[in-house]
């Protein structure tokens, strides 16, 4: 019985360390605030890219809409730079997901992806598509 309790304590401590790492690990802008690698709509196992004709003010409009989103903070960039990357954390554990938006002429490219795991179960695709609803009439 003591071994079982000891194993449970060790597992609990390991889980606490893992959650602490997920929550506290720094986000490196050099890794996440990068040019979007494709200019077509694509879905990946851990993210999505969406391209939308918005006119030249698309990034500014998106930035205004994202400013009020829960658990979302800008990490790098600005409207003036033509590219912004935000970090959104999941509610319970705080897994970070990154969304980069880039203005290319009249087109807005938005790339959502997860940091941890090989699949995000469509969460980033849904987030990007929700954010892009600001452009619906």
Secondary structure by P-SEA (a helix, b strand, c coil): caaaaaaaaaaaaaaaaaaaaaacbbbbcccccccccccccccccccbbbbbbcccaaaaaaaaaaccccccccccccccccbbbbbbbccccbbbbbbbbbbcccbbbbbbbbcccccccaaaaaaaaaaaccccc
